[in-house]
Amino acid sequence: MAGKGATQSFDAVVIGAGFAGLHMLHRLRQLGFSTVALEVADGVGGTWRHNRYPGARCDIQSFDYSFSFDDELQTEWVWSEKYATQPEILRYANHVADRFDLRRDIRFNTRVKMARFDDARSRWDVETEDGTHYDTQFYIFATGCLSVPKAVDIEGYETFEGRSYHSTDWPEGGVDFTGLRVGVIGTGSSAIQTIPIVVEQAKELTVFQRTAAYAVPALNRPVEAAEREAWIAKRHAHRDLARNSLFGVPGAPMERTTFEVSAEERQRIYEEAWERGELPALMMTFSDILADEAANEAVAEFVRNKIRAIVKDPETAETLCPKSFPLGTKRICLDTNYYQTFNKPNVHLVDLRKSPIEGVTPKGIKTTDREYEFDAIIYATGFDAMTGAIVGVDVRGRGGLELRKKWADGPRTYLGLTVSGFPNLFMITGPGSPSVMCNMMSAIEQHVEWTGDCLTDARKRGVAVIEAMPDAETEWVAHVNEVADATLFPRANSWYMGSNVPGKPRVYMPYIGGLGPYREICTEVAGNGYRGFAQQSAREKASA
Ligand code: NA7
């Protein structure tokens, strides 16, 4: 191996060794491309390596939250629970790396500093922080959608004299909260998963809520042997349904609309969905939930009534009821005893809408109302989602064009896979693709397969440079917005919109047309000679 500061040449450089990076590396290797993956951490797993907070689990059933690309892999691996815990998911990522002998082509502890497209050579120069240069034809982001923590935007947080933890970067080996007074800031999925576990040790736990979330019970349980066998028997059909579905898991919204049925029937349908313990279940009960305000309000009120029935103190229950955005327009949370936790005498809820946080002090957290003293504060304040990891690298395309500048008013992509002005650059689950709107594993597999096919096709046809055309990009961005605008999604201040990060442009980032229809579009683009892409062979380039 070449030493630091040297240049190494590859067909493809993949950034990241989470699930997307692992699969992309494996696929490109299978296709005969010399490939290296660069990973900032000291091991594989991506977001599942850092998000080690107690209670961290997937919110898509384990069978679905796994790869389908290798049949032996999917039949040999045994998931122990309906929703796997973070340690089990990380073990799975390590198993994938071992099984396909991927580590030999991953450079760990390696942060990319800069990536520059050299017009003359049609190659990328990728420079890492240790000064190594990677010369590559293709540059592929597999950096994940939820991998860069949102910087803590609360004044004085560094002055706190107790212990501070962030859900996105939890200490290895865990934390003992026994006998401590703990404050938790945030009530998104991470907080909702961790609060019921932390309270088992903490002396007092105070939750600071700015926006109440919709959470449905996970109804987690061990996977029985018979269930596993049944899944294995139907796996091919199951995966086909998932690939062509809206959310990357089998199932579709019912065709009926909310007010077509009687109030009693509606209630029965909601109850049935609630009892399934699955994230998309309530959204699939009627076809108009994500498009019609009244329909959404009906199902939202059903969830609020559940909260009111669980939480004994009426004022606390009312504060926990989400009212400021439509159900499903921020990712629904799956919980295990979250609402029940607020019935414990040592758990308190602070409504930041009534008394906002003024700042963190040496002793604790000060709201406009009073100061709360803590021994430990947990920040479960989320991520700079979808674009944070991409613009975190200084990427320069054709003519020195800066990706950060190009995206200053929000990300612009063609198919969420490519960017005009940035030839031979690909993004796995980039903004403008279904990504976080569905099961990430299904989204990753579709993008990895498409990218692998695209590179193979380019090689076969002698194409040296492939680049999204500006018109195709503009049309795609318009389509992504048009589809989003026909729904209630843009109504929420969500990380889908970038509105959780101060100063980030407010643009609806994922494509919500559904994974199946999106797959068809991508397949059609490829089938039509990569419609919307400018392509240049080495010979054309030389004579240009
Ligand atoms: P989320 O869903 O972005 O949640 C972050 C939470 O932190 C949310 O309740 C925020 O309130 C709150 N927050 C963020 N900054 C502040 C400040 N400054 N003051 C008070 N409260 C704040 O992140 P998660 O990690 O929970 O989940 C992300 C995804 O991971 C999730 O959707 C699953 O797909 C897995 P806000 O809503 O902004 O008012």
Residues whose N, C-alpha, C, O or C-beta is under 5 A from the ligand:
A	BS01	NA7	D153 I154 I185 G186 T187 G188 S189 S190 A191 R210 T211 R331 A380 T381 G382 F383 W495 N500
